[in-house]
Amino acid sequence: MIKSLAKLIKYREFLKNLVIKDLKVRYKRSVLGFFWTMLNPLLMMIIFTIVFSTIMKFDIKNFSIFLICGLLPWNFFAQSVAMSNMSIVSSAGLIKKVYVPKVIFPLSNVFSNLVNFSLAMVPLFLLFPVMDVKIGATALFLPVAMLIILVFTAGVALVFSTLNVFFRDMSHIIDVVFQAWFYVTPIIYPMSYIPEKYVIFFKLNPMYYIVSCFRMPLYDGVIPDMNTLMMAAGTSILTFLFGWWFFSKCENNFIFYI
């Protein structure tokens, strides 16, 4: 793994160029361009707020802030994995012509979405004064929370990008799995809404802890407790290590399937 990381560092300029290319292509000929990054979570927040706070009457204080604090990390995670899924297959032409560490391709998608994630934080912070809610010093914990979800997302992205080389149905599987995963993660509802007998099953979901690390400093105004932090960080590191190992084990066979 150390040798692979050394190669990744050596090709960091190539990785940087891939990230820039992805961002340019994504918003090419778009009227609003990067503003869609900030507009998209706001539109989703408005829709969910109307449905769950107005129509279905979820009694949650400052529901809009509660919701967007969960949507932002989830969107980063889901979009990164969905884009990384096809990264090896779609780069087949380049992979066959020149040597570059193949791990760069899924990671470039993750990092380009990290840029979008950072930009999407702007409407979140603008929402606080609009809702007359103060941002506490606990918001300084956000870089740690973003690092945790970045590591977890990179690990999952490596797994799915590898599987998709051998099983092209992964795109369809991701759509179904992630839709179900979204609703079993406390994003549009707090854990307190879950019946006690089912709580243990929801706490097996790693995204519960990761979203909590992002939401607690902003919405609750507290630093995540040690259990939440350890579960989030531990799961992220283990997922990344497994993803890197799995990708490295299979990458020499990619050329026969792409």
MARLUM-857148 format. One line per field, with one value per residue (C-alpha): residue number from 1; residue in three letters; x negated, y negated, z. Coordinates in Angstrom, 3 decimals, m for minus. Layout:
N
i: NUM  ...
aa: ALA  ...
c1: X  ...
c2: Y  ...
c3: Z  ...
This chain:
258
i: 1  2  3  4  5  6  7  8  9  10  11  12  13  14  15  16  17  18  19  20  21  22  23  24  25  26  27  28  29  30  31  32  33  34  35  36  37  38  39  40  41  42  43  44  45  46  47  48  49  50  51  52  53  54  55  56  57  58  59  60  61  62  63  64  65  66  67  68  69  70  71  72  73  74  75  76  77  78  79  80  81  82  83  84  85  86  87  88  89  90  91  92  93  94  95  96  97  98  99  100  101  102  103  104  105  106  107  108  109  110  111  112  113  114  115  116  117  118  119  120  121  122  123  124  125  126  127  128  129  130  131  132  133  134  135  136  137  138  139  140  141  142  143  144  145  146  147  148  149  150  151  152  153  154  155  156  157  158  159  160  161  162  163  164  165  166  167  168  169  170  171  172  173  174  175  176  177  178  179  180  181  182  183  184  185  186  187  188  189  190  191  192  193  194  195  196  197  198  199  200  201  202  203  204  205  206  207  208  209  210  211  212  213  214  215  216  217  218  219  220  221  222  223  224  225  226  227  228  229  230  231  232  233  234  235  236  237  238  239  240  241  242  243  244  245  246  247  248  249  250  251  252  253  254  255  256  257  258
aa: MET  ILE  LYS  SER  LEU  ALA  LYS  LEU  ILE  LYS  TYR  ARG  GLU  PHE  LEU  LYS  ASN  LEU  VAL  ILE  LYS  ASP  LEU  LYS  VAL  ARG  TYR  LYS  ARG  SER  VAL  LEU  GLY  PHE  PHE  TRP  THR  MET  LEU  ASN  PRO  LEU  LEU  MET  MET  ILE  ILE  PHE  THR  ILE  VAL  PHE  SER  THR  ILE  MET  LYS  PHE  ASP  ILE  LYS  ASN  PHE  SER  ILE  PHE  LEU  ILE  CYS  GLY  LEU  LEU  PRO  TRP  ASN  PHE  PHE  ALA  GLN  SER  VAL  ALA  MET  SER  ASN  MET  SER  ILE  VAL  SER  SER  ALA  GLY  LEU  ILE  LYS  LYS  VAL  TYR  VAL  PRO  LYS  VAL  ILE  PHE  PRO  LEU  SER  ASN  VAL  PHE  SER  ASN  LEU  VAL  ASN  PHE  SER  LEU  ALA  MET  VAL  PRO  LEU  PHE  LEU  LEU  PHE  PRO  VAL  MET  ASP  VAL  LYS  ILE  GLY  ALA  THR  ALA  LEU  PHE  LEU  PRO  VAL  ALA  MET  LEU  ILE  ILE  LEU  VAL  PHE  THR  ALA  GLY  VAL  ALA  LEU  VAL  PHE  SER  THR  LEU  ASN  VAL  PHE  PHE  ARG  ASP  MET  SER  HIS  ILE  ILE  ASP  VAL  VAL  PHE  GLN  ALA  TRP  PHE  TYR  VAL  THR  PRO  ILE  ILE  TYR  PRO  MET  SER  TYR  ILE  PRO  GLU  LYS  TYR  VAL  ILE  PHE  PHE  LYS  LEU  ASN  PRO  MET  TYR  TYR  ILE  VAL  SER  CYS  PHE  ARG  MET  PRO  LEU  TYR  ASP  GLY  VAL  ILE  PRO  ASP  MET  ASN  THR  LEU  MET  MET  ALA  ALA  GLY  THR  SER  ILE  LEU  THR  PHE  LEU  PHE  GLY  TRP  TRP  PHE  PHE  SER  LYS  CYS  GLU  ASN  ASN  PHE  ILE  PHE  TYR  ILE
c1: 0.000  m2.907  m4.271  m0.835  m0.510  m3.986  m2.911  0.236  m1.830  m4.150  m1.179  0.516  0.412  2.247  4.811  5.207  5.759  8.387  10.270  10.167  11.266  14.186  15.377  15.126  16.947  19.680  20.672  19.810  22.476  24.405  25.921  25.550  22.352  20.989  24.050  25.895  23.661  25.155  28.637  29.208  29.124  31.269  33.935  33.888  34.129  37.143  38.945  38.284  39.169  42.525  43.297  42.068  42.422  45.602  47.602  46.504  45.950  42.554  42.182  38.448  37.005  35.339  36.118  34.495  31.102  31.539  32.295  29.531  26.953  27.811  28.327  24.935  22.733  25.119  25.107  21.320  21.140  23.799  22.688  19.022  19.676  22.076  19.536  16.570  18.436  17.783  14.374  12.214  14.440  14.869  11.091  10.290  8.750  6.251  5.471  4.580  2.288  0.221  m0.707  0.830  1.924  5.466  6.587  6.347  9.510  12.051  10.279  10.437  14.240  14.258  12.052  14.045  17.160  15.281  14.914  18.665  19.259  17.191  19.079  22.400  21.484  22.055  25.891  25.811  23.980  26.203  29.228  28.255  28.779  31.922  33.335  31.998  29.806  26.317  23.320  21.284  17.562  18.314  18.521  14.706  15.048  16.346  12.941  12.623  16.122  15.376  12.125  13.985  16.607  13.930  12.010  15.172  16.394  13.032  13.089  16.615  15.809  12.784  14.892  17.678  15.331  13.561  16.749  18.093  15.141  16.246  19.999  21.502  24.807  23.322  24.809  28.316  27.488  26.116  29.352  31.440  29.034  28.404  32.088  32.791  29.658  30.837  34.092  32.495  30.071  31.410  31.294  34.905  35.759  33.939  33.059  35.595  38.375  37.267  39.027  36.659  36.651  35.326  32.674  29.960  30.391  30.165  26.975  25.357  25.445  22.031  23.612  25.576  22.348  20.797  23.842  24.018  20.407  21.414  24.793  24.013  21.489  23.836  27.385  26.937  24.011  21.956  18.848  19.687  19.338  16.422  18.533  19.931  16.527  14.737  17.411  17.333  13.541  12.938  15.460  14.064  10.468  11.359  13.526  10.739  8.129  10.401  11.258  7.594  6.648  9.522  8.726  4.994  5.695  7.864  6.359  3.898  6.880  8.730  7.088  8.823  12.318  12.374
c2: 0.000  m2.349  m1.853  m2.547  m5.732  m6.783  m6.312  m8.312  m11.170  m10.976  m11.379  m14.071  m16.570  m14.099  m13.616  m17.377  m17.725  m14.978  m16.759  m20.064  m18.348  m16.675  m19.971  m21.729  m18.973  m18.723  m22.372  m22.906  m24.962  m25.267  m28.724  m28.683  m26.611  m26.078  m27.770  m24.481  m23.005  m25.426  m25.510  m21.753  m21.074  m24.162  m22.942  m19.476  m21.054  m23.145  m20.117  m17.903  m20.739  m21.282  m17.559  m16.583  m19.800  m21.226  m18.331  m15.412  m17.710  m16.579  m18.477  m19.211  m22.552  m24.420  m21.502  m23.134  m23.298  m19.814  m18.496  m20.185  m19.151  m15.560  m16.068  m17.631  m14.761  m12.196  m13.872  m13.984  m10.300  m9.066  m11.201  m10.332  m6.601  m6.780  m8.712  m6.580  m3.424  m3.897  m5.559  m2.582  m1.421  m4.923  m5.485  m2.237  m4.015  m5.924  m2.966  m0.814  m3.459  m4.833  m3.803  m5.730  m4.368  m3.187  m4.231  m7.828  m7.523  m6.718  m9.035  m11.942  m11.663  m11.690  m14.776  m16.663  m16.019  m17.205  m20.567  m20.596  m19.577  m22.518  m24.940  m23.507  m24.561  m28.191  m28.029  m26.094  m28.886  m31.502  m29.635  m30.144  m33.944  m33.577  m31.149  m33.368  m30.540  m31.172  m29.146  m27.999  m27.378  m23.682  m24.378  m24.305  m20.523  m20.393  m19.779  m16.620  m15.501  m16.171  m14.192  m11.241  m11.146  m11.662  m8.596  m6.483  m7.601  m6.889  m3.345  m2.616  m4.199  m1.928  1.153  0.270  m0.919  2.438  4.501  2.604  3.734  7.361  6.875  4.086  4.297  2.358  m0.950  0.449  2.053  m1.234  m3.034  m0.566  m0.118  m3.820  m4.710  m2.225  m3.332  m6.941  m6.145  m3.981  m6.799  m9.509  m12.346  m13.473  m12.300  m12.117  m8.814  m9.625  m8.877  m5.243  m2.721  m1.559  2.063  1.056  m1.440  1.214  2.070  m1.579  m1.939  0.769  m1.753  m3.490  m6.545  m7.154  m7.962  m9.849  m12.076  m12.621  m13.871  m16.474  m17.422  m17.559  m20.457  m22.559  m21.685  m20.496  m22.789  m20.006  m18.044  m14.405  m12.119  m9.699  m6.685  m8.423  m9.773  m6.450  m4.531  m7.040  m7.298  m3.581  m2.526  m5.041  m3.892  m0.189  m0.797  m2.728  m0.071  2.675  0.666  m0.019  3.642  4.908  2.473  3.286  7.022  6.786  3.953  6.130  7.971  4.824  4.802  8.090  6.755  3.120
c3: 0.000  0.771  m2.768  m4.244  m2.207  m3.358  m6.986  m6.330  m4.936  m7.945  m10.286  m8.201  m11.087  m13.292  m10.537  m10.225  m13.977  m13.953  m11.172  m13.064  m16.284  m14.528  m13.057  m16.422  m18.315  m15.710  m16.037  m19.698  m21.493  m18.249  m17.764  m13.985  m13.925  m10.423  m8.956  m9.518  m6.833  m4.312  m5.832  m5.950  m2.167  m1.571  m4.013  m2.437  1.011  m0.042  m1.485  1.541  3.919  2.213  2.243  5.697  7.665  6.152  4.718  6.927  9.938  11.209  14.475  14.253  15.283  12.392  10.111  7.064  8.796  10.248  6.769  4.789  7.417  6.488  2.761  2.057  3.319  1.824  m1.610  m1.592  m0.717  m3.157  m6.107  m5.625  m5.598  m8.564  m10.658  m9.580  m10.474  m14.219  m13.851  m14.880  m17.723  m19.161  m19.043  m20.860  m23.860  m21.732  m19.476  m22.508  m24.018  m21.133  m17.637  m14.774  m11.387  m12.072  m8.600  m9.775  m11.866  m9.108  m6.666  m9.138  m9.101  m5.318  m5.153  m7.786  m5.729  m2.652  m4.394  m5.001  m1.399  m0.181  m2.432  m1.262  2.270  1.252  1.184  4.458  6.257  4.595  5.894  9.541  9.652  7.516  10.106  12.919  14.217  15.571  14.455  17.448  17.789  17.357  13.594  13.681  13.911  10.322  8.661  10.767  9.777  6.103  6.323  7.844  5.091  2.417  3.615  3.841  0.418  m1.204  0.197  m1.056  m4.438  m4.867  m4.157  m6.594  m9.354  m9.111  m9.137  m12.127  m14.257  m13.879  m13.404  m15.513  m13.635  m10.739  m11.922  m11.593  m8.255  m6.919  m7.819  m5.815  m2.893  m2.400  m2.577  0.216  2.100  2.019  3.794  6.486  7.308  9.666  7.138  6.855  10.367  13.741  15.374  18.119  15.586  15.304  17.590  20.315  19.158  15.727  16.845  17.107  13.410  12.348  14.381  12.245  9.405  9.160  7.532  10.735  12.577  9.676  9.136  12.905  12.920  10.360  11.825  15.542  15.410  13.259  14.231  17.820  18.609  20.211  19.351  18.525  21.529  21.619  20.626  17.540  16.563  17.021  15.107  12.240  12.052  12.597  9.960  7.488  7.917  7.703  4.624  2.918  3.716  2.415  m0.716  m1.443  m0.874  m3.046  m5.856  m5.753  m5.786  m8.895  m10.943  m12.888  m14.400  m15.465  m18.877  m19.786  m19.064  m20.189
